[in-house]
């Protein structure tokens, strides 16, 4: 996917929370249809678009 850069976004864990942040990419990161600005806390079921790729955030019951 040519619309995704090598370091397009960062996903990080902060305690029990998971965050996603755009790394100043050209096309941005879209969560649930909205372009994010700054760190965004991900919630179960969030739809994350990076370029033409669509991801759905899930959590394991074991973690």
PDB file of N, CA, C and O in Angstrom:
ATOM      1  N   UNK A   1       0.856  -1.178   0.000  1.00  0.00           N
ATOM      2  CA  UNK A   1       0.000   0.000   0.000  1.00  0.00           C
ATOM      3  C   UNK A   1       0.900   1.238   0.000  1.00  0.00           C
ATOM      4  O   UNK A   1       1.557   1.529   0.999  1.00  0.00           O
ATOM      5  N   UNK A   2       0.929   1.954  -1.100  1.00  0.00           N
ATOM      6  CA  UNK A   2       1.814   3.113  -1.230  1.00  0.00           C
ATOM      7  C   UNK A   2       1.366   4.319  -0.411  1.00  0.00           C
ATOM      8  O   UNK A   2       2.110   5.294  -0.300  1.00  0.00           O
ATOM      9  N   UNK A   3       0.172   4.271   0.162  1.00  0.00           N
ATOM     10  CA  UNK A   3      -0.297   5.396   0.978  1.00  0.00           C
ATOM     11  C   UNK A   3       0.102   5.254   2.445  1.00  0.00           C
ATOM     12  O   UNK A   3      -0.294   6.066   3.282  1.00  0.00           O
ATOM     13  N   UNK A   4       0.886   4.219   2.756  1.00  0.00           N
ATOM     14  CA  UNK A   4       1.348   3.986   4.128  1.00  0.00           C
ATOM     15  C   UNK A   4       2.858   4.165   4.175  1.00  0.00           C
ATOM     16  O   UNK A   4       3.584   3.589   3.365  1.00  0.00           O
ATOM     17  N   UNK A   5       3.324   4.962   5.121  1.00  0.00           N
ATOM     18  CA  UNK A   5       4.768   5.132   5.287  1.00  0.00           C
ATOM     19  C   UNK A   5       5.315   4.062   6.221  1.00  0.00           C
ATOM     20  O   UNK A   5       4.551   3.391   6.916  1.00  0.00           O
ATOM     21  N   UNK A   6       6.617   3.902   6.241  1.00  0.00           N
ATOM     22  CA  UNK A   6       7.243   2.864   7.073  1.00  0.00           C
ATOM     23  C   UNK A   6       6.964   3.062   8.555  1.00  0.00           C
ATOM     24  O   UNK A   6       6.777   2.093   9.291  1.00  0.00           O
ATOM     25  N   UNK A   7       6.936   4.286   8.981  1.00  0.00           N
ATOM     26  CA  UNK A   7       6.681   4.601  10.399  1.00  0.00           C
ATOM     27  C   UNK A   7       5.443   5.482  10.489  1.00  0.00           C
ATOM     28  O   UNK A   7       5.489   6.573  11.056  1.00  0.00           O
ATOM     29  N   UNK A   8       4.360   5.013   9.938  1.00  0.00           N
ATOM     30  CA  UNK A   8       3.117   5.764   9.789  1.00  0.00           C
ATOM     31  C   UNK A   8       2.479   6.106  11.132  1.00  0.00           C
ATOM     32  O   UNK A   8       2.012   7.227  11.336  1.00  0.00           O
ATOM     33  N   UNK A   9       2.462   5.134  12.046  1.00  0.00           N
ATOM     34  CA  UNK A   9       1.791   5.325  13.335  1.00  0.00           C
ATOM     35  C   UNK A   9       2.514   4.526  14.409  1.00  0.00           C
ATOM     36  O   UNK A   9       3.276   3.603  14.122  1.00  0.00           O
ATOM     37  N   UNK A  10       2.255   4.904  15.643  1.00  0.00           N
ATOM     38  CA  UNK A  10       2.808   4.192  16.789  1.00  0.00           C
ATOM     39  C   UNK A  10       1.659   3.701  17.654  1.00  0.00           C
ATOM     40  O   UNK A  10       0.735   4.453  17.964  1.00  0.00           O
ATOM     41  N   UNK A  11       1.724   2.423  18.041  1.00  0.00           N
ATOM     42  CA  UNK A  11       0.770   1.860  19.003  1.00  0.00           C
ATOM     43  C   UNK A  11       1.547   1.611  20.281  1.00  0.00           C
ATOM     44  O   UNK A  11       2.611   0.993  20.259  1.00  0.00           O
ATOM     45  N   UNK A  12       1.015   2.093  21.393  1.00  0.00           N
ATOM     46  CA  UNK A  12       1.716   1.930  22.666  1.00  0.00           C
ATOM     47  C   UNK A  12       0.750   1.506  23.761  1.00  0.00           C
ATOM     48  O   UNK A  12      -0.439   1.826  23.730  1.00  0.00           O
ATOM     49  N   UNK A  13       1.289   0.786  24.720  1.00  0.00           N
ATOM     50  CA  UNK A  13       0.500   0.354  25.873  1.00  0.00           C
ATOM     51  C   UNK A  13       0.876   1.243  27.047  1.00  0.00           C
ATOM     52  O   UNK A  13       2.056   1.443  27.337  1.00  0.00           O
ATOM     53  N   UNK A  14      -0.137   1.773  27.719  1.00  0.00           N
ATOM     54  CA  UNK A  14       0.063   2.590  28.916  1.00  0.00           C
ATOM     55  C   UNK A  14      -0.788   1.985  30.023  1.00  0.00           C
ATOM     56  O   UNK A  14      -1.974   2.289  30.147  1.00  0.00           O
ATOM     57  N   UNK A  15      -0.172   1.129  30.821  1.00  0.00           N
ATOM     58  CA  UNK A  15      -0.934   0.414  31.850  1.00  0.00           C
ATOM     59  C   UNK A  15      -1.904  -0.544  31.198  1.00  0.00           C
ATOM     60  O   UNK A  15      -1.486  -1.464  30.495  1.00  0.00           O
ATOM     61  N   UNK A  16      -3.200  -0.346  31.418  1.00  0.00           N
ATOM     62  CA  UNK A  16      -4.223  -1.203  30.810  1.00  0.00           C
ATOM     63  C   UNK A  16      -4.775  -0.600  29.520  1.00  0.00           C
ATOM     64  O   UNK A  16      -5.612  -1.213  28.859  1.00  0.00           O
ATOM     65  N   UNK A  17      -4.317   0.586  29.162  1.00  0.00           N
ATOM     66  CA  UNK A  17      -4.820   1.273  27.969  1.00  0.00           C
ATOM     67  C   UNK A  17      -3.875   1.066  26.790  1.00  0.00           C
ATOM     68  O   UNK A  17      -2.669   0.895  26.966  1.00  0.00           O
ATOM     69  N   UNK A  18      -4.445   1.084  25.583  1.00  0.00           N
ATOM     70  CA  UNK A  18      -3.667   1.042  24.350  1.00  0.00           C
ATOM     71  C   UNK A  18      -3.945   2.326  23.583  1.00  0.00           C
ATOM     72  O   UNK A  18      -5.096   2.724  23.402  1.00  0.00           O
ATOM     73  N   UNK A  19      -2.874   2.962  23.137  1.00  0.00           N
ATOM     74  CA  UNK A  19      -2.972   4.235  22.442  1.00  0.00           C
ATOM     75  C   UNK A  19      -2.423   4.076  21.026  1.00  0.00           C
ATOM     76  O   UNK A  19      -1.553   3.243  20.773  1.00  0.00           O
ATOM     77  N   UNK A  20      -2.947   4.890  20.105  1.00  0.00           N
ATOM     78  CA  UNK A  20      -2.388   4.973  18.760  1.00  0.00           C
ATOM     79  C   UNK A  20      -2.133   6.443  18.475  1.00  0.00           C
ATOM     80  O   UNK A  20      -2.905   7.312  18.882  1.00  0.00           O
ATOM     81  N   UNK A  21      -1.040   6.709  17.771  1.00  0.00           N
ATOM     82  CA  UNK A  21      -0.696   8.087  17.427  1.00  0.00           C
ATOM     83  C   UNK A  21      -0.131   8.124  16.015  1.00  0.00           C
ATOM     84  O   UNK A  21       0.698   7.291  15.647  1.00  0.00           O
ATOM     85  N   UNK A  22      -0.580   9.087  15.231  1.00  0.00           N
ATOM     86  CA  UNK A  22      -0.046   9.300  13.892  1.00  0.00           C
ATOM     87  C   UNK A  22       1.347   9.909  14.017  1.00  0.00           C
ATOM     88  O   UNK A  22       1.567  10.785  14.853  1.00  0.00           O
ATOM     89  N   UNK A  23       2.274   9.459  13.207  1.00  0.00           N
ATOM     90  CA  UNK A  23       3.650   9.969  13.246  1.00  0.00           C
ATOM     91  C   UNK A  23       3.876  11.021  12.156  1.00  0.00           C
ATOM     92  O   UNK A  23       4.851  10.956  11.406  1.00  0.00           O
ATOM     93  N   UNK A  24       2.959  11.992  12.082  1.00  0.00           N
ATOM     94  CA  UNK A  24       3.042  13.071  11.080  1.00  0.00           C
ATOM     95  C   UNK A  24       3.075  12.528   9.655  1.00  0.00           C
ATOM     96  O   UNK A  24       3.785  13.052   8.797  1.00  0.00           O
ATOM     97  N   UNK A  25       2.299  11.475   9.414  1.00  0.00           N
ATOM     98  CA  UNK A  25       2.238  10.887   8.073  1.00  0.00           C
ATOM     99  C   UNK A  25       1.458  11.807   7.134  1.00  0.00           C
ATOM    100  O   UNK A  25       0.710  12.676   7.583  1.00  0.00           O
ATOM    101  N   UNK A  26       1.638  11.609   5.844  1.00  0.00           N
ATOM    102  CA  UNK A  26       0.936  12.424   4.848  1.00  0.00           C
ATOM    103  C   UNK A  26      -0.566  12.193   4.869  1.00  0.00           C
ATOM    104  O   UNK A  26      -1.345  13.135   4.718  1.00  0.00           O
ATOM    105  N   UNK A  27      -0.976  10.935   5.055  1.00  0.00           N
ATOM    106  CA  UNK A  27      -2.394  10.584   4.955  1.00  0.00           C
ATOM    107  C   UNK A  27      -3.095  10.433   6.296  1.00  0.00           C
ATOM    108  O   UNK A  27      -4.317  10.289   6.338  1.00  0.00           O
ATOM    109  N   UNK A  28      -2.357  10.463   7.376  1.00  0.00           N
ATOM    110  CA  UNK A  28      -2.965  10.400   8.701  1.00  0.00           C
ATOM    111  C   UNK A  28      -3.465   9.019   9.082  1.00  0.00           C
ATOM    112  O   UNK A  28      -3.322   8.047   8.339  1.00  0.00           O
ATOM    113  N   UNK A  29      -4.057   8.969  10.262  1.00  0.00           N
ATOM    114  CA  UNK A  29      -4.667   7.757  10.812  1.00  0.00           C
ATOM    115  C   UNK A  29      -6.126   8.095  11.088  1.00  0.00           C
ATOM    116  O   UNK A  29      -6.430   9.120  11.700  1.00  0.00           O
ATOM    117  N   UNK A  30      -7.019   7.234  10.636  1.00  0.00           N
ATOM    118  CA  UNK A  30      -8.456   7.438  10.801  1.00  0.00           C
ATOM    119  C   UNK A  30      -8.973   6.415  11.804  1.00  0.00           C
ATOM    120  O   UNK A  30      -8.743   5.217  11.641  1.00  0.00           O
ATOM    121  N   UNK A  31      -9.668   6.875  12.835  1.00  0.00           N
ATOM    122  CA  UNK A  31     -10.286   5.981  13.817  1.00  0.00           C
ATOM    123  C   UNK A  31     -11.786   6.255  13.802  1.00  0.00           C
ATOM    124  O   UNK A  31     -12.232   7.371  14.070  1.00  0.00           O
ATOM    125  N   UNK A  32     -12.552   5.221  13.484  1.00  0.00           N
ATOM    126  CA  UNK A  32     -14.013   5.327  13.412  1.00  0.00           C
ATOM    127  C   UNK A  32     -14.463   6.491  12.529  1.00  0.00           C
ATOM    128  O   UNK A  32     -15.406   7.211  12.858  1.00  0.00           O
ATOM    129  N   UNK A  33     -13.768   6.661  11.399  1.00  0.00           N
ATOM    130  CA  UNK A  33     -14.154   7.679  10.427  1.00  0.00           C
ATOM    131  C   UNK A  33     -13.612   9.068  10.691  1.00  0.00           C
ATOM    132  O   UNK A  33     -13.867   9.979   9.904  1.00  0.00           O
ATOM    133  N   UNK A  34     -12.870   9.263  11.776  1.00  0.00           N
ATOM    134  CA  UNK A  34     -12.339  10.579  12.130  1.00  0.00           C
ATOM    135  C   UNK A  34     -10.815  10.551  12.127  1.00  0.00           C
ATOM    136  O   UNK A  34     -10.204   9.649  12.701  1.00  0.00           O
ATOM    137  N   UNK A  35     -10.209  11.529  11.486  1.00  0.00           N
ATOM    138  CA  UNK A  35      -8.748  11.640  11.497  1.00  0.00           C
ATOM    139  C   UNK A  35      -8.307  12.064  12.898  1.00  0.00           C
ATOM    140  O   UNK A  35      -8.825  13.036  13.448  1.00  0.00           O
ATOM    141  N   UNK A  36      -7.356  11.337  13.469  1.00  0.00           N
ATOM    142  CA  UNK A  36      -6.929  11.652  14.829  1.00  0.00           C
ATOM    143  C   UNK A  36      -5.831  12.720  14.810  1.00  0.00           C
ATOM    144  O   UNK A  36      -5.063  12.843  13.856  1.00  0.00           O
ATOM    145  N   UNK A  37      -5.792  13.480  15.896  1.00  0.00           N
ATOM    146  CA  UNK A  37      -4.746  14.484  16.108  1.00  0.00           C
ATOM    147  C   UNK A  37      -4.182  14.218  17.492  1.00  0.00           C
ATOM    148  O   UNK A  37      -4.859  14.437  18.496  1.00  0.00           O
ATOM    149  N   UNK A  38      -2.956  13.753  17.546  1.00  0.00           N
ATOM    150  CA  UNK A  38      -2.358  13.418  18.834  1.00  0.00           C
ATOM    151  C   UNK A  38      -2.707  12.007  19.257  1.00  0.00           C
ATOM    152  O   UNK A  38      -3.378  11.285  18.519  1.00  0.00           O
ATOM    153  N   UNK A  39      -2.256  11.603  20.443  1.00  0.00           N
ATOM    154  CA  UNK A  39      -2.529  10.244  20.927  1.00  0.00           C
ATOM    155  C   UNK A  39      -4.031  10.003  21.079  1.00  0.00           C
ATOM    156  O   UNK A  39      -4.777  10.887  21.499  1.00  0.00           O
ATOM    157  N   UNK A  40      -4.455   8.797  20.731  1.00  0.00           N
ATOM    158  CA  UNK A  40      -5.873   8.431  20.813  1.00  0.00           C
ATOM    159  C   UNK A  40      -5.989   7.094  21.536  1.00  0.00           C
ATOM    160  O   UNK A  40      -5.346   6.119  21.146  1.00  0.00           O
ATOM    161  N   UNK A  41      -6.801   7.043  22.581  1.00  0.00           N
ATOM    162  CA  UNK A  41      -7.010   5.783  23.298  1.00  0.00           C
ATOM    163  C   UNK A  41      -7.916   4.883  22.470  1.00  0.00           C
ATOM    164  O   UNK A  41      -9.011   5.283  22.073  1.00  0.00           O
ATOM    165  N   UNK A  42      -7.449   3.661  22.213  1.00  0.00           N
ATOM    166  CA  UNK A  42      -8.237   2.715  21.434  1.00  0.00           C
ATOM    167  C   UNK A  42      -9.203   1.964  22.337  1.00  0.00           C
ATOM    168  O   UNK A  42      -8.872   1.600  23.465  1.00  0.00           O
ATOM    169  N   UNK A  43     -10.392   1.742  21.821  1.00  0.00           N
ATOM    170  CA  UNK A  43     -11.421   0.988  22.528  1.00  0.00           C
ATOM    171  C   UNK A  43     -11.784  -0.234  21.689  1.00  0.00           C
ATOM    172  O   UNK A  43     -11.680  -0.206  20.463  1.00  0.00           O
ATOM    173  N   UNK A  44     -12.206  -1.293  22.350  1.00  0.00           N
ATOM    174  CA  UNK A  44     -12.576  -2.525  21.653  1.00  0.00           C
ATOM    175  C   UNK A  44     -13.602  -2.203  20.569  1.00  0.00           C
ATOM    176  O   UNK A  44     -14.605  -1.535  20.819  1.00  0.00           O
ATOM    177  N   UNK A  45     -13.331  -2.689  19.370  1.00  0.00           N
ATOM    178  CA  UNK A  45     -14.230  -2.473  18.243  1.00  0.00           C
ATOM    179  C   UNK A  45     -13.888  -1.264  17.395  1.00  0.00           C
ATOM    180  O   UNK A  45     -14.476  -1.079  16.330  1.00  0.00           O
ATOM    181  N   UNK A  46     -12.940  -0.425  17.845  1.00  0.00           N
ATOM    182  CA  UNK A  46     -12.537   0.725  17.032  1.00  0.00           C
ATOM    183  C   UNK A  46     -12.056   0.254  15.671  1.00  0.00           C
ATOM    184  O   UNK A  46     -11.340  -0.742  15.562  1.00  0.00           O
ATOM    185  N   UNK A  47     -12.458   0.983  14.629  1.00  0.00           N
ATOM    186  CA  UNK A  47     -12.012   0.703  13.265  1.00  0.00           C
ATOM    187  C   UNK A  47     -10.908   1.697  12.931  1.00  0.00           C
ATOM    188  O   UNK A  47     -11.128   2.908  12.926  1.00  0.00           O
ATOM    189  N   UNK A  48      -9.731   1.177  12.655  1.00  0.00           N
ATOM    190  CA  UNK A  48      -8.549   1.996  12.428  1.00  0.00           C
ATOM    191  C   UNK A  48      -8.128   1.846  10.975  1.00  0.00           C
ATOM    192  O   UNK A  48      -7.858   0.739  10.508  1.00  0.00           O
ATOM    193  N   UNK A  49      -8.075   2.964  10.265  1.00  0.00           N
ATOM    194  CA  UNK A  49      -7.674   2.967   8.862  1.00  0.00           C
ATOM    195  C   UNK A  49      -6.290   3.592   8.742  1.00  0.00           C
ATOM    196  O   UNK A  49      -6.059   4.721   9.173  1.00  0.00           O
ATOM    197  N   UNK A  50      -5.382   2.836   8.151  1.00  0.00           N
ATOM    198  CA  UNK A  50      -4.043   3.322   7.843  1.00  0.00           C
ATOM    199  C   UNK A  50      -3.838   3.030   6.368  1.00  0.00           C
ATOM    200  O   UNK A  50      -3.675   1.876   5.971  1.00  0.00           O
ATOM    201  N   UNK A  51      -3.848   4.072   5.565  1.00  0.00           N
ATOM    202  CA  UNK A  51      -3.828   3.894   4.116  1.00  0.00           C
ATOM    203  C   UNK A  51      -5.095   3.184   3.685  1.00  0.00           C
ATOM    204  O   UNK A  51      -6.195   3.570   4.083  1.00  0.00           O
ATOM    205  N   UNK A  52      -4.948   2.149   2.875  1.00  0.00           N
ATOM    206  CA  UNK A  52      -6.106   1.375   2.409  1.00  0.00           C
ATOM    207  C   UNK A  52      -6.416   0.204   3.336  1.00  0.00           C
ATOM    208  O   UNK A  52      -7.344  -0.565   3.080  1.00  0.00           O
ATOM    209  N   UNK A  53      -5.646   0.068   4.405  1.00  0.00           N
ATOM    210  CA  UNK A  53      -5.806  -1.060   5.333  1.00  0.00           C
ATOM    211  C   UNK A  53      -6.787  -0.696   6.445  1.00  0.00           C
ATOM    212  O   UNK A  53      -6.769   0.422   6.962  1.00  0.00           O
ATOM    213  N   UNK A  54      -7.636  -1.643   6.803  1.00  0.00           N
ATOM    214  CA  UNK A  54      -8.599  -1.454   7.891  1.00  0.00           C
ATOM    215  C   UNK A  54      -8.308  -2.482   8.970  1.00  0.00           C
ATOM    216  O   UNK A  54      -8.215  -3.679   8.699  1.00  0.00           O
ATOM    217  N   UNK A  55      -8.165  -2.003  10.187  1.00  0.00           N
ATOM    218  CA  UNK A  55      -7.910  -2.855  11.350  1.00  0.00           C
ATOM    219  C   UNK A  55      -9.025  -2.631  12.359  1.00  0.00           C
ATOM    220  O   UNK A  55      -9.564  -1.530  12.462  1.00  0.00           O
ATOM    221  N   UNK A  56      -9.370  -3.676  13.104  1.00  0.00           N
ATOM    222  CA  UNK A  56     -10.350  -3.554  14.184  1.00  0.00           C
ATOM    223  C   UNK A  56      -9.633  -3.908  15.476  1.00  0.00           C
ATOM    224  O   UNK A  56      -9.031  -4.976  15.586  1.00  0.00           O
ATOM    225  N   UNK A  57      -9.697  -3.005  16.460  1.00  0.00           N
ATOM    226  CA  UNK A  57      -8.994  -3.218  17.724  1.00  0.00           C
ATOM    227  C   UNK A  57      -9.742  -4.233  18.573  1.00  0.00           C
ATOM    228  O   UNK A  57     -10.941  -4.099  18.816  1.00  0.00           O
ATOM    229  N   UNK A  58      -9.017  -5.249  19.019  1.00  0.00           N
ATOM    230  CA  UNK A  58      -9.553  -6.304  19.887  1.00  0.00           C
ATOM    231  C   UNK A  58      -8.631  -6.457  21.076  1.00  0.00           C
ATOM    232  O   UNK A  58      -7.453  -6.110  20.995  1.00  0.00           O
ATOM    233  N   UNK A  59      -9.151  -6.971  22.180  1.00  0.00           N
ATOM    234  CA  UNK A  59      -8.342  -7.260  23.372  1.00  0.00           C
ATOM    235  C   UNK A  59      -8.479  -8.729  23.706  1.00  0.00           C
ATOM    236  O   UNK A  59      -9.550  -9.313  23.542  1.00  0.00           O
ATOM    237  N   UNK A  60      -7.402  -9.322  24.172  1.00  0.00           N
ATOM    238  CA  UNK A  60      -7.425 -10.704  24.636  1.00  0.00           C
ATOM    239  C   UNK A  60      -7.974 -10.735  26.054  1.00  0.00           C
ATOM    240  O   UNK A  60      -7.662  -9.852  26.852  1.00  0.00           O
ATOM    241  N   UNK A  61      -8.778 -11.727  26.379  1.00  0.00           N
ATOM    242  CA  UNK A  61      -9.311 -11.836  27.743  1.00  0.00           C
ATOM    243  C   UNK A  61      -8.235 -12.272  28.721  1.00  0.00           C
ATOM    244  O   UNK A  61      -8.420 -12.144  29.931  1.00  0.00           O
ATOM    245  N   UNK A  62      -7.112 -12.786  28.227  1.00  0.00           N
ATOM    246  CA  UNK A  62      -6.031 -13.252  29.094  1.00  0.00           C
ATOM    247  C   UNK A  62      -5.100 -12.137  29.531  1.00  0.00           C
ATOM    248  O   UNK A  62      -4.329 -12.320  30.473  1.00  0.00           O
ATOM    249  N   UNK A  63      -5.148 -10.982  28.871  1.00  0.00           N
ATOM    250  CA  UNK A  63      -4.209  -9.899  29.193  1.00  0.00           C
ATOM    251  C   UNK A  63      -4.920  -8.753  29.829  1.00  0.00           C
ATOM    252  O   UNK A  63      -4.294  -7.750  30.170  1.00  0.00           O
TER     253      UNK A  63
END
